[in-house]
Amino acid sequence: MAFLQIVPILDTYFRRFEKPPKVRLNKQVVHFNYAHLSPFKGGHYLYFQDDSSIYIWYVANPLTTSTLVYIPEGYLIYRFFRHRGNALVLRNDANKTTVLAIKDGQLEAQITTGSTHGHHDVIDRICREYSLKTPEVIQLDLTASFPVKLFDIVSFTHLEFKPSQFFEDALNLLKIPITAILLISSLFIFYQEHLLQAELENSTRQLRNLKHQNQELLAPIDQLRDSNASWADFINKKMVYYSFYRYLSELSNVVDKNSGFINSVDFTDNHFTVWTGVKASETVIIKSLIDTGLFQDVKLISSTKDGSKPEYILYNLELTLKPLRGGKSK
């Protein structure tokens, strides 16, 4: 993929930082707090974040163009093996060994040693430092490579939803066709994919067990009826989802009408967590959102005066989306 570039593991320095749970840091906050911690003079950094941590790979060489999506090789290795729980993954490159330490499915360290043979003391030190007891040691083959998934691209693209810049950013991203497609649909689709995958695996496993248990007792037509009923119930209950961009559009319209701006939006299950600044009172902004008819509930989490713009009030809101009927997105 011409728009994608994998940054070799030897060109990166990794650090993990804890952050407040379920708080989404935007690009400006990440740059202000973590960019200066790079060990490389004039280097860049790549990052992604989950509910409790932010993972940063500082890059030794400058990133040549903004029209490429850069993904660190260390992330791809971690993503491939994180389901192992506790593991040490060894990658040999150019007479050096890089050790990735994974604890409870979380990447804790990425350390490179100067020899492919003298890494045992590094492993012992990592186990002591991160309290890793009998971790699985995985030695990668020299030719090992790891595929890039669309979710990986989304994780390192860092799209932000700001009404004033949304269409400008969209036009810029049209230079990369696949990224333009992701802008339109991928964030919501991948969220649904992640949510449904676990449900699908669980339902498939239950269905397989039921078929095995009833194989000698039920006639084929009864088995087929049970199978169809299980899948119909799964589709009706689990595959109902929300039109992400319709809710986001209505939210943006309300903020714009109140001469405001959106700092960031976090989407989890059927909730938006919004950080926005408006001139209107909390009563006005909450009523305006309810009046759209798309939000079932709007809760004010916190509010504070904007230090740089006294006429604005910064609100942290939690919006509960109103469910759709009929199991189809509009």
Order of alpha helices (4+ residues) and beta strands (2+ residues): beta-beta-alpha-beta-beta-beta-alpha-beta-beta-beta-alpha-beta-alpha-alpha-alpha-alpha-alpha-alpha-beta-beta-alpha-beta-beta
